[in-house]
Amino acid sequence: MIQIEKTPKVSVCVITYNQEKYIRQCLQSIVNQQTDYDFEVIVGDDCSTDDTRLIVQEFAQNYPQKIRIILQENNTGGTKNYLDVHAAACGKYVAHIDGDDLMFQGKLEAQSQILDSDPACTAVWHRVDFFDDAGGYCSGNGADLSPFSNGTVHFEDAIRLGYVSVHSSLMYRRSSARNPELSGADILDVYRTWDLLSSGSGYILNDVLGAYRVSATGSISANSHAKMSRLAIEHAKHFLKTYPEKREAFFLFSISNAIINAKNIRLTTFCFLKFAIRIFVFVSPQKIISNLRDKRRIQVPWKKREQRPLQEK
C-alpha cells in the first residue's frame, strides 16, 4: 500500500545565519506549538560559520516528520535565503520567523483561524514583546493599534505608514504571495506587506503571541539605515507604477519619513524628500500630522526594564 503524505496546513519558514546563541530557543518555541492540524517547519541556514547549522541539523534529526532544512552551500544573503525558504513552503498558509525570535503558545492556531474565517484576508500579524540580550524588555501591549479599525489593515494604510508589525509575526495566504519583481535586488519586509495587501485585507491580532529580539548579535536583518531607506524608496517606486491611484498614500509615506529622518538628523532625509517632491500631491498639513501620529502610535516605545516576563510564557 502506498502511503500518502499529508500536506501541512501551515508552513513555518525560519531563516538563520550565525545565530547559535538563539536558534535552539527559536526552533523549540515552534515545535512546541499545539495545533489541530499538521504543520511543517522549513529552516534555511545561509552557510553559517558558527554552530548554527549543527543545531538546525540536530532538530531535523529529532523531528524528522516536521522539520525540513535548506543548507545553502555559500552565503547567499538574507534576501535569497528568505525567498528560497518561502518558495519551498507547501502549506496553505505560511508563517515567517527570524531565527533569533520566539513564538508563544497558540500563535499558529490563532492566526490560521483568522485566515480560515475570512477568504479575503491575505495576511495576519499580532503583537509581540520586545527584548534584548542585556535583559531589556518592553511589552507588546504598548502599541496603540487604533489606526487600524477593528484590527483590519488595508493596502493604503500599509503604504502611508510603511509598517504594520514586525515581520516575524506574519502569517500569510500562500496563494496571495507573488515573487518579487526586483530582479537581483534585496527586498525589505515592507515589500511583502505591500504585495500581500494589494490583493486583499490584513488583520492584526490584539494578543501578544511572540517576542522580537532587538539588536541581536549576528542578526541577519542587520543593515545600515541608509541602505534600508534607499530600498524602501525603490519598493515605493515599484508599487507606485502598478498602483498610481495610491499616489497620495505614497506621498504621505515619503514626506512622513523625510520629516522623521530630518528630526533625527539623518542624511536619508534628502532621499525621501526628493521622492516626495517627485510624486507631490497636495494634502492638508493636518493629514500629514495625523499620519505622523499614527506612525508613532503603532510603534512600541522601546525601554529597558529589569523584568524577565518571557520566562513565564
C-alpha positions as CSV (number, residue, x, y, z in Angstrom):
1,M,0.0,0.0,0.0
2,I,1.3,3.4,-1.0
3,Q,1.5,5.8,1.9
4,I,0.2,9.3,1.1
5,E,1.8,12.1,3.0
6,K,-0.4,14.7,4.3
7,T,0.0,18.3,3.1
8,P,0.6,20.5,6.1
9,K,-1.9,23.3,6.6
10,V,0.8,25.7,7.7
11,S,4.4,26.0,6.7
12,V,6.7,27.8,9.2
13,C,9.6,29.4,7.4
14,V,12.7,30.2,9.5
15,I,15.8,32.0,8.2
16,T,19.0,32.0,10.1
17,Y,22.7,32.9,9.8
18,N,25.3,32.7,12.6
19,Q,22.6,32.5,15.4
20,E,23.9,29.7,17.5
21,K,23.0,31.7,20.6
22,Y,19.4,31.9,19.6
23,I,18.3,29.3,17.1
24,R,17.7,26.5,19.6
25,Q,15.2,28.6,21.6
26,C,13.5,29.7,18.4
27,L,13.0,26.2,17.0
28,Q,11.9,24.8,20.3
29,S,9.2,27.5,20.5
30,I,7.9,26.4,17.1
31,V,7.8,22.7,17.6
32,N,6.1,23.2,20.9
33,Q,3.1,24.8,19.1
34,Q,-0.1,22.9,19.7
35,T,-2.5,22.9,16.7
36,D,-5.4,20.9,15.5
37,Y,-3.6,20.4,12.1
38,D,-0.3,19.3,10.7
39,F,2.4,22.0,10.2
40,E,5.9,21.8,8.8
41,V,9.0,23.8,9.7
42,I,11.4,24.8,6.9
43,V,14.7,26.2,8.2
44,G,17.2,27.9,5.8
45,D,20.7,28.3,7.1
46,D,22.7,30.7,5.0
47,C,26.1,28.9,5.3
48,S,26.7,29.9,9.0
49,T,30.3,29.9,10.2
50,D,29.3,29.1,13.8
51,D,27.4,26.1,15.2
52,T,24.0,27.2,13.9
53,R,24.0,24.5,11.2
54,L,24.8,21.8,13.7
55,I,21.8,22.8,15.9
56,V,19.5,23.0,12.9
57,Q,20.6,19.5,11.9
58,E,20.0,18.2,15.4
59,F,16.4,19.5,15.4
60,A,15.8,18.0,11.9
61,Q,17.0,14.6,13.3
62,N,14.8,14.9,16.4
63,Y,11.7,16.0,14.4
64,P,12.1,14.3,11.0
65,Q,8.4,14.4,10.3
66,K,8.1,18.1,11.0
67,I,11.4,19.9,10.1
68,R,12.9,20.3,6.6
69,I,16.2,22.1,6.2
70,I,17.8,24.1,3.4
71,L,21.5,24.4,3.8
72,Q,23.0,27.0,1.5
73,E,26.4,25.9,0.1
74,N,27.5,29.6,0.0
75,N,26.5,32.7,1.9
76,T,23.7,33.9,-0.4
77,G,22.5,36.9,1.6
78,G,19.3,37.4,3.6
79,T,17.0,38.0,0.6
80,K,17.9,34.9,-1.4
81,N,17.8,32.7,1.7
82,Y,14.4,34.1,2.6
83,L,13.0,33.6,-0.9
84,D,14.4,30.0,-1.2
85,V,12.8,29.0,2.1
86,H,9.4,30.6,1.4
87,A,9.4,29.1,-2.1
88,A,9.8,25.6,-0.5
89,A,6.7,26.1,1.6
90,C,3.7,23.8,0.6
91,G,1.2,24.7,3.3
92,K,-2.0,26.7,2.6
93,Y,-0.7,29.3,5.0
94,V,2.9,30.4,5.6
95,A,4.3,31.8,8.8
96,H,7.6,33.6,8.9
97,I,10.0,33.9,11.8
98,D,13.7,35.0,12.0
99,G,16.0,32.6,13.8
100,D,16.5,34.9,16.8
101,D,12.8,35.5,17.6
102,L,10.2,33.4,19.5
103,M,6.7,32.1,19.2
104,F,4.3,32.0,22.1
105,Q,1.8,29.1,22.6
106,G,-1.3,29.5,20.5
107,K,0.2,31.7,17.7
108,L,-0.2,29.3,14.8
109,E,-3.7,28.3,15.8
110,A,-5.0,31.9,16.3
111,Q,-3.6,33.2,13.0
112,S,-4.8,30.3,10.9
113,Q,-8.3,30.7,12.4
114,I,-8.4,34.3,11.1
115,L,-7.4,33.2,7.6
116,D,-9.9,30.3,7.7
117,S,-12.7,32.7,8.7
118,D,-12.1,35.3,6.0
119,P,-11.2,34.3,2.5
120,A,-10.5,38.0,1.6
121,C,-7.8,38.2,4.3
122,T,-4.3,37.6,2.9
123,A,-2.1,38.4,5.9
124,V,-2.3,38.3,9.7
125,W,0.1,39.8,12.2
126,H,0.0,40.0,16.0
127,R,1.5,42.0,18.9
128,V,5.0,41.0,20.0
129,D,7.1,41.7,23.1
130,F,10.4,43.3,22.6
131,F,13.6,42.2,24.4
132,D,17.3,42.2,24.1
133,D,20.3,40.2,25.3
134,A,21.0,42.6,28.1
135,G,17.7,41.9,29.8
136,G,15.9,44.9,28.3
137,Y,12.1,44.4,27.8
138,C,9.1,46.2,26.5
139,S,5.6,44.8,26.4
140,G,3.9,44.5,23.0
141,N,0.8,45.9,24.6
142,G,2.4,49.3,24.4
143,A,1.5,49.7,20.8
144,D,-1.7,51.6,20.0
145,L,-3.5,49.8,17.2
146,S,-6.3,52.3,16.9
147,P,-5.1,53.4,13.4
148,F,-6.4,50.0,12.2
149,S,-10.1,50.0,12.6
150,N,-11.2,46.8,14.4
151,G,-7.7,45.4,13.7
152,T,-8.2,45.5,9.9
153,V,-5.3,46.6,7.8
154,H,-5.9,48.0,4.3
155,F,-3.4,48.4,1.5
156,E,-3.5,52.2,1.7
157,D,-2.8,52.0,5.5
158,A,0.3,49.9,5.0
159,I,1.6,52.3,2.3
160,R,1.2,55.5,4.2
161,L,2.5,54.0,7.4
162,G,5.2,51.8,5.9
163,Y,4.9,49.5,8.9
164,V,2.3,47.2,10.3
165,S,4.0,44.9,12.7
166,V,7.3,43.0,12.9
167,H,7.8,40.5,10.1
168,S,8.4,37.6,12.5
169,S,4.7,37.9,13.4
170,L,3.4,37.4,9.9
171,M,1.3,34.5,8.6
172,Y,0.0,34.9,5.0
173,R,-2.1,33.0,2.5
174,R,0.4,31.4,0.2
175,S,-1.8,31.7,-2.9
176,S,-1.7,35.5,-2.5
177,A,2.1,35.9,-2.4
178,R,3.9,36.7,-5.7
179,N,7.6,36.5,-6.4
180,P,9.3,39.9,-6.1
181,E,9.8,41.6,-9.4
182,L,13.0,43.3,-8.4
183,S,15.5,41.0,-10.0
184,G,18.9,40.9,-8.3
185,A,17.9,43.4,-5.6
186,D,17.3,43.0,-1.9
187,I,13.8,43.2,-0.5
188,L,12.6,44.6,2.8
189,D,9.7,43.3,4.9
190,V,7.5,46.2,3.6
191,Y,7.7,44.7,0.1
192,R,6.0,41.5,1.2
193,T,3.5,43.5,3.2
194,W,2.5,45.7,0.3
195,D,2.4,42.8,-2.1
196,L,0.0,40.8,0.1
197,L,-2.3,43.7,0.9
198,S,-2.5,44.7,-2.7
199,S,-4.8,41.7,-3.3
200,G,-6.8,41.6,0.0
201,S,-7.0,42.8,3.5
202,G,-4.9,42.2,6.6
203,Y,-5.5,41.8,10.2
204,I,-3.6,42.4,13.5
205,L,-4.5,40.2,16.4
206,N,-4.6,42.0,19.7
207,D,-2.8,39.2,21.5
208,V,0.9,39.1,22.2
209,L,1.9,35.9,20.5
210,G,5.6,36.2,20.1
211,A,8.8,38.0,21.0
212,Y,11.1,40.1,18.9
213,R,14.8,40.3,19.8
214,V,16.2,43.8,19.5
215,S,19.8,44.3,18.3
216,A,20.6,40.6,18.3
217,T,24.2,39.6,17.8
218,G,24.8,38.4,14.3
219,S,21.2,39.3,13.2
220,I,20.7,38.5,9.5
221,S,18.4,41.6,9.3
222,A,21.1,44.0,10.3
223,N,21.5,46.6,7.5
224,S,22.5,50.2,7.6
225,H,19.7,52.6,8.0
226,A,20.7,54.4,4.8
227,K,20.6,51.2,2.7
228,M,17.2,50.2,4.1
229,S,15.8,53.7,3.4
230,R,17.0,53.6,-0.2
231,L,15.5,50.1,-0.7
232,A,12.2,51.3,0.8
233,I,12.1,54.1,-1.7
234,E,12.8,51.7,-4.6
235,H,10.0,49.5,-3.4
236,A,7.7,52.5,-3.3
237,K,8.6,53.5,-6.8
238,H,7.9,49.9,-8.0
239,F,4.5,49.7,-6.4
240,L,3.5,53.2,-7.5
241,K,3.9,52.2,-11.1
242,T,1.4,49.4,-10.7
243,Y,-0.9,51.4,-8.4
244,P,-0.8,55.0,-9.5
245,E,-4.2,55.6,-7.8
246,K,-2.3,55.2,-4.5
247,R,-0.1,58.3,-5.2
248,E,-1.4,60.2,-2.1
249,A,-0.6,57.3,0.2
250,F,2.9,57.0,-1.2
251,F,3.4,60.8,-0.8
252,L,2.4,60.5,2.8
253,F,4.8,57.7,3.2
254,S,7.7,59.6,1.7
255,I,7.0,63.0,3.3
256,S,6.5,61.5,6.8
257,N,9.8,59.6,6.5
258,A,11.5,62.7,5.4
259,I,10.3,64.6,8.5
260,I,11.2,61.8,10.8
261,N,14.7,61.5,9.3
262,A,15.2,65.2,9.5
263,K,14.2,65.2,13.2
264,N,16.9,62.5,13.7
265,I,19.4,64.4,11.6
266,R,19.9,61.7,9.0
267,L,21.2,62.1,5.5
268,T,18.5,59.9,4.2
269,T,16.1,62.9,4.8
270,F,17.0,64.1,1.3
271,C,16.3,60.7,-0.3
272,F,12.7,60.7,1.0
273,L,12.3,64.4,0.3
274,K,13.4,64.0,-3.3
275,F,10.9,61.2,-3.8
276,A,8.1,63.2,-2.1
277,I,8.8,66.2,-4.4
278,R,8.8,63.9,-7.4
279,I,5.3,62.5,-6.7
280,F,3.9,65.6,-5.0
281,V,0.2,65.5,-4.2
282,F,-1.5,68.4,-2.3
283,V,-2.6,67.2,1.1
284,S,-3.5,69.3,4.1
285,P,-0.9,69.7,6.8
286,Q,-3.4,68.1,9.2
287,K,-3.3,64.9,7.1
288,I,0.5,64.8,7.3
289,I,0.4,65.4,11.1
290,S,-2.2,62.7,11.5
291,N,-0.1,60.2,9.6
292,L,2.9,61.0,11.8
293,R,0.9,60.5,14.9
294,D,-0.4,57.1,13.6
295,K,3.2,56.0,12.8
296,R,4.2,56.9,16.4
297,R,1.1,55.2,17.9
298,I,1.7,51.8,16.3
299,Q,5.4,51.6,17.3
300,V,6.2,50.1,20.7
301,P,8.3,52.6,22.8
302,W,11.5,50.6,23.5
303,K,12.7,51.0,27.0
304,K,14.7,48.8,29.3
305,R,13.5,47.2,32.5
306,E,14.6,44.5,34.9
307,Q,11.6,42.3,34.3
308,R,12.0,38.9,32.7
309,P,8.4,38.0,31.8
310,L,9.5,35.9,28.8
311,Q,10.3,33.1,31.1
312,E,6.6,32.9,32.1
313,K,5.4,32.3,28.5
